Amino acid sequence: MHTERIDFPGPHGKLSAKLDAPAGTPRAYGIFAHCFTCSKDVLAATYIARGLANLGVAVLRFDFAGLGASHGDFADTNFSSNVEDLVTAADYLRARFAAPQLLIGHSLGGAAVLAAAHRVPEARAVVTIAAPSEPHYVVNKLLSEHLDTIAQEGEARVNLAGRDFNIRRHFVEDAGKHRLHDSIATLGRALLVMQAPQDDTVAMDNATRIFELAQHPKSFISLDGMDHLITRREDAAYVAGVISAWSARYLAAETKHA
């Protein structure tokens, strides 16, 4: 496999990405949406994308606006802007290489792919990894101690995974506006829900709700023993292998149809 560094225009300026591709012609293209406040270079994104590339699927992993090497101020972003970035990434792939047939999202990135899938008509398969069933879950779980300050002062400095971020009122308000119930129930794509029972960041009942709302074809894989960020190389390799095997029938169906 090989990795290509890519920049492309986004709603808030340049978006930085990497395309992990197999040595030969890819059997399909996919997009990986990273976790909240993470980047395209977080271990899970890197290992899973490279693992899929070694199995024949080219994967574009990109930094959401204001994170990693992408332009923009993180404090100006929210869940809606994440969804817009994801759709823009799909548009870029469609124009430059081929439209993504596979959408993968980790944590809040998983919620973003559920919200964006309807705007990527070529997508045949969607994968969520440790995803909240609603974006507002992140607000309740990670920002609860700061909500009064955000409401009164308009923003708060929040430490997340050892780094400080400015979280503004519009992030909280925007997260509360999104309801993924209908997006999940009418997804119209094959869905794979992956979740660790021991995840102490996103509780298992989120995965249960996503799975119950979705229509068939749908599958559930327990990531038993894994942490929320999937920081072990062997765990990421397992996740990549499962996604590759599960999605093959759907990606192949797209190729045959073409």
Secondary structure as UniProt FT lines:
FT   STRAND          2..10
FT   TURN            11..12
FT   STRAND          13..21
FT   STRAND          28..33
FT   TURN            36..37
FT   TURN            40..41
FT   HELIX           43..54
FT   TURN            55..56
FT   STRAND          57..62
FT   TURN            65..66
FT   TURN            68..69
FT   HELIX           74..76
FT   HELIX           79..96
FT   STRAND          102..106
FT   HELIX           108..116
FT   HELIX           117..119
FT   TURN            121..122
FT   STRAND          125..129
FT   HELIX           136..142
FT   HELIX           144..146
FT   HELIX           147..153
FT   STRAND          155..160
FT   TURN            161..162
FT   STRAND          163..168
FT   HELIX           169..177
FT   HELIX           181..185
FT   STRAND          190..195
FT   TURN            197..198
FT   HELIX           204..213
FT   STRAND          218..222
FT   TURN            224..225
FT   TURN            228..229
FT   HELIX           233..257
//
